[in-house]
Each structure stands twice: as C-alpha cells, then as structure tokens.
Amino acid sequence: MTGKDSIYANQVEVKDFSFDANVVEVFPDMIQRSVPGYATIVSTMGKLAGQYAQSNSNLYDLGCSLGAVTLSMRRNIEKENCKIVAIDNSAPMVERCKLHLQGFKSDVPVEVNLADINDVNLENASVVAMNFTLQFIPPEQRHALLEKIYNSLKPGGVLLLSEKFRGENELVDNLLIDLHHDFKRHNGYSELEISQKRTAIENVMRTDLLSTHLTRLSEIGFGQTQVWYQCFNFCSMIAIK
C-alpha cells in the first residue's frame, strides 16, 4: 500500500524536488492527482509497445520509477523473445519497482537497473519509452540522449515520449498553468501544496516548448512523429524510425 501525498501540506523549507524514499511512498497518489490522464497514458503506452514490439528485440523503459509503464508493456507484448530493460537513477524507486514486478507473472523477462540513462548502452531496441523523464534531463543533454535512442532503434522502431511542456507564448503558458493548477485543486491539493511543489520542482524540471520536441525529433531522423494525447500542458507522442 502507498500513502496519500502530503509532502507539501505544511509549511516547510522547500528544497529541490528529488525522487527519494518519501516520494516513493506516495508516488502513485502524487502522479494520479498531478498528471491529467495518467492512467490513460500508461495503458496506451503499453498497447503501443505491444503493437510495435519486434521479435528478438529489447524494449526500454527509461526513467521507469515504480514500473507502471514496464508493467503495461509487459501485459501487451506477444512477440517472441522480447526483453524489457527498465532503468532509473533513484535507488528507492528501483527497489520498489523490483518488488512491484515480483507480484505479476509473465513470460516476458524484465531487467531493472539502477543507472543514469545518459550513461547506459542501448541496443537492438524496437520500443523505447520515456514517460515524463526527459524533462528531468539537463536541457543541454537532451539532443544527445534522443540521438542515442534513435541509433539504438531497429527500422520501424518507436520512441514513446510523454512530457510536460511550456506554452508557445506567455499568455498561453499562463493559461495552461492555471488549468493544471485548477486540476490539482480539484484533486484535493491546497494552495500551499501547489505553491511549494512548484518552487521545489522549478529548478529540477525544465520544460521545452512542444514545437521544440517535434522539431528536435524530426532533426534527429524520426520519419513520423504524432501527438496522440494532450491535456493542458501534458502530452504524449510517438516517434517512428
């Protein structure tokens, strides 16, 4: 069982957000109450992984956190000799992810690794998933990481990418932020919680424009890129090699 997210419910000294043991304990509640359509995103990423998985290939979940996308992919893979590699740089997340995976029987093997995704070797991939992960990578490292992913993909392979993004101008950006904050209020977060969480995350999560994402993927070489989900300033994309 996981608890209710009340990390920022009281006045605290706000430090930069990190995926530590405290966050792990409340992460499912935090993500469901903070990201509109999260369950739909996760289930659809699994279905897309099942559609694009190729026999005798690897599927990667980069920034796997507690393994929600890994489990969703695992449920949908029917091709032969596929392996899922789940990677995260948070030790508490990796340990809890391993426990979650033990509770689900499957013929699809999963390897869970504690590592920085910038440093790992990716190979023979048919599907790479990054579910709200790239936004936590330093902006100057994003192009190289995406290029590495592209080079690891087999022909016809896909990148499944979910991101929070900035509006194209200040007016639109403020509109999207207001809508998201109202979503969080509706889900029980107080003004103090919303304010303190925003302060904690602003130096850690640096969002791109949606147009930046699409242009960068095209420049790297992806032939087809499509936004298949958007709500407020959150979206999910598929990029096909």
SVG drawing of the C-alpha trace seen along z (x, -y; Angstrom):
<svg xmlns="http://www.w3.org/2000/svg" viewBox="-12 -37 40 54">
<polyline fill="none" stroke="black" stroke-width="0.4" points="0.0,0.0 1.1,-3.5 0.1,-6.7 -1.5,-9.9 0.7,-12.7 1.0,-15.3 4.7,-16.1 4.0,-19.8 0.8,-20.0 2.6,-22.0 4.9,-25.0 8.4,-23.5 11.8,-24.6 11.4,-24.0 14.3,-22.1 14.8,-20.9 12.5,-18.0 14.0,-14.6 12.7,-11.0 13.7,-10.0 12.2,-7.5 9.5,-9.9 8.3,-10.4 8.4,-6.7 5.9,-6.1 3.3,-8.4 4.3,-8.4 1.2,-6.6 -1.1,-9.1 1.1,-12.1 1.2,-11.2 -2.5,-10.4 -3.5,-13.7 -0.9,-15.7 -0.9,-14.5 -4.2,-14.6 -4.9,-11.3 -2.0,-9.5 -3.8,-6.1 -4.8,-6.5 -1.2,-7.4 0.3,-4.4 -2.3,-1.9 -1.9,-3.3 1.9,-3.2 1.6,0.5 -0.7,1.1 1.6,-0.9 4.5,1.2 2.6,4.3 1.8,3.1 5.4,2.0 7.4,4.6 9.5,6.8 10.6,10.4 14.1,10.8 14.4,7.3 14.7,5.1 12.2,2.7 13.4,0.0 11.6,-2.0 13.9,-4.9 13.2,-6.6 11.0,-3.7 10.1,-5.0 7.9,-2.3 7.5,-0.4 4.0,-1.4 4.9,-1.6 7.1,1.5 4.1,3.5 1.8,2.1 4.3,3.0 4.7,6.5 1.0,7.2 0.8,6.3 3.9,8.0 3.1,11.1 6.1,11.2 8.7,13.9 12.0,13.4 11.4,9.9 13.1,8.4 12.2,5.3 15.0,3.3 13.8,0.8 16.3,-1.9 16.1,-4.6 18.7,-6.7 16.7,-6.6 17.7,-3.7 14.4,-3.8 12.4,-3.8 14.4,-0.8 14.0,1.2 10.2,0.7 9.9,1.3 11.5,4.7 9.0,5.5 6.1,4.5 7.3,6.7 7.5,9.7 3.8,9.5 3.0,10.0 3.6,13.3 4.7,13.0 6.8,14.9 8.4,11.6 11.7,11.1 12.4,7.7 15.8,6.4 15.7,3.5 18.8,1.4 20.0,-1.5 21.8,-3.8 21.9,-7.2 20.2,-6.8 22.7,-9.1 25.4,-6.6 23.8,-3.3 24.3,-1.5 21.0,-0.9 20.9,1.7 18.6,3.8 15.6,1.8 12.1,1.9 10.5,-0.3 11.9,-2.9 9.5,-4.6 10.2,-7.8 7.2,-8.7 7.8,-12.2 11.5,-11.5 13.2,-13.8 12.0,-16.9 14.3,-16.0 17.4,-15.6 19.5,-18.8 18.4,-20.6 21.9,-20.6 22.0,-16.7 18.6,-16.0 19.5,-16.0 22.4,-13.6 20.2,-11.2 17.4,-11.2 20.0,-10.7 21.4,-7.7 17.8,-6.3 17.3,-6.8 20.5,-5.0 19.5,-2.1 16.2,-1.5 15.6,1.1 13.9,-0.1 10.3,-0.6 11.1,-1.0 9.4,-3.7 10.0,-6.2 7.1,-6.7 7.6,-10.1 5.4,-11.8 6.3,-15.3 5.1,-18.4 5.6,-21.3 5.6,-25.1 3.1,-27.2 4.4,-28.9 3.9,-32.3 3.4,-33.8 -0.3,-34.2 -0.9,-30.6 1.6,-29.3 -0.2,-31.0 -3.5,-29.6 -2.2,-26.1 -0.6,-26.5 -3.8,-27.9 -5.8,-24.9 -3.3,-22.5 -3.4,-24.1 -7.2,-24.0 -6.9,-20.3 -4.7,-19.9 -7.1,-21.9 -10.0,-19.6 -7.9,-16.6 -7.5,-18.0 -4.2,-19.9 -4.2,-23.1 -2.8,-26.4 0.2,-25.9 0.9,-22.5 0.6,-23.7 2.9,-26.7 5.6,-24.7 5.6,-21.9 6.1,-24.4 9.0,-26.0 10.6,-22.6 10.4,-21.5 11.2,-24.6 15.0,-24.1 14.8,-20.4 12.2,-20.1 12.9,-22.4 10.2,-22.1 10.5,-22.6 8.1,-24.0 6.0,-21.3 7.4,-22.7 10.9,-22.2 10.2,-18.5 8.7,-17.9 11.4,-19.8 14.2,-18.0 12.8,-14.6 12.5,-15.4 16.0,-16.7 17.4,-13.6 15.8,-11.5 12.4,-10.2 10.3,-9.9 6.9,-10.2 6.0,-12.0 2.5,-12.3 1.0,-13.7 -1.7,-11.2 -2.7,-12.6 -2.8,-16.1 -4.4,-17.6 -3.4,-21.1 0.4,-21.2 0.9,-17.5 1.2,-15.4 2.3,-12.0 4.0,-11.5 5.0,-8.6 8.1,-8.9 8.6,-6.2 12.0,-5.5"/>
</svg>
